[in-house]
Amino acid sequence: MPQRNQLKEKTTSLRSALKSVGISARVRMDPARPWIRVEVKSVSLEFSDAEQRTIRQIAKDAGLTHIYGAEIVVDRMTNPRWHLFVIPEPAQKKVTKMSNAEFVDHMNRIHETMARIETGIMTLKADYDMIEKQLAALRPN
């Protein structure tokens, strides 16, 4: 989830960019969610197709996406009254290659863990067998 300051900066930047191209819009960040909402200033107004394209292009250039990380398609017309954008989550950490020594060490730790698990299972099985014998001795024939 993006930091609040990062969201504020993106919101301010988007507001300034829209103002600089002459689009009159209300640009707000949602205090409860990491969303930036761009909406018309009056209920009776709608963004024109050209304004919608410009809004989406500016948001895309700012590195924003639609909700759930959906890519912004500039020419796809959506709601003419408001747009919702998010800062995308950072990409997952890339896996780095291990050296041979690191790999061997890693595999040894896995084998040690598996051996401890096997020992635990064998102990549980022995305890279970002992309890079964005790129960069998208590049962009437």
KAVEN-V525639 format. One line per field, one symbol per residue. phi: phi as a letter, one per 20 degrees, with the letter a starting at -180 (. if undefined). burial: 1 if it has 16 or more other ideal C-beta (glycine too) atoms within 10 Angstrom, else 0. A space follows every 50 residues. Layout:
# KAVEN-V525639
phi: ???
burial: ???
This chain:
# KAVEN-V525639
phi: .ffgffffffffffffffffeneebedceefeceddddcfebfeebffgf ffgfgffffffenecfgmmffedgeefcffdbcccceffffffffdfefg fffffffffffffffffffffffffffffffgfffffefff
burial: 00000010011001101100001010101000011111110000001000 11011101110101110000010000000000111110000000000000 00000000000000000000000000000000000000000
